[in-house]
Amino acid sequence: MQLTASQLQSKHKVLIDALKRGETVEITYHGQTLGVVHPAAPAVNSQEQEAAMNEFFGMHRDSGIANVEDELRTIRKGRRSSLSDL
């Protein structure tokens, strides 16, 4: 697709729609190409991201923690039970 620089102001929705469809848009000014706008590539493959999340959230599955709330209470309790332990 091709748009002139003057059309960008009035037809910006056309540009956005073309990018959503995956089209490359060429911007021209007085018949010369100023630039080319490409649709953004996805940052991370969704399958790769899901696999990484499954690995991360499943890393403690073999530790024998039965209840998450009890484990968090134990972690948050700290090393000392009172100030007299100083």
ChimeraX attribute file (.defattr): number of C-alpha atoms within 10 A of each C-alpha:
attribute: neighborCount
match mode: 1-to-1
recipient: residues
	/A:1	13
	/A:2	14
	/A:3	18
	/A:4	17
	/A:5	16
	/A:6	12
	/A:7	14
	/A:8	13
	/A:9	9
	/A:10	9
	/A:11	12
	/A:12	12
	/A:13	11
	/A:14	15
	/A:15	20
	/A:16	14
	/A:17	11
	/A:18	16
	/A:19	17
	/A:20	12
	/A:21	9
	/A:22	13
	/A:23	15
	/A:24	16
	/A:25	19
	/A:26	17
	/A:27	21
	/A:28	17
	/A:29	12
	/A:30	9
	/A:31	9
	/A:32	9
	/A:33	14
	/A:34	12
	/A:35	11
	/A:36	13
	/A:37	14
	/A:38	13
	/A:39	14
	/A:40	9
	/A:41	8
	/A:42	7
	/A:43	7
	/A:44	9
	/A:45	10
	/A:46	10
	/A:47	9
	/A:48	10
	/A:49	12
	/A:50	12
	/A:51	11
	/A:52	12
	/A:53	12
	/A:54	11
	/A:55	11
	/A:56	10
	/A:57	9
	/A:58	10
	/A:59	10
	/A:60	10
	/A:61	9
	/A:62	7
	/A:63	7
	/A:64	7
	/A:65	11
	/A:66	9
	/A:67	8
	/A:68	9
	/A:69	10
	/A:70	11
	/A:71	12
	/A:72	10
	/A:73	10
	/A:74	11
	/A:75	10
	/A:76	9
	/A:77	10
	/A:78	9
	/A:79	9
	/A:80	9
	/A:81	9
	/A:82	8
	/A:83	6
	/A:84	6
	/A:85	7
	/A:86	6
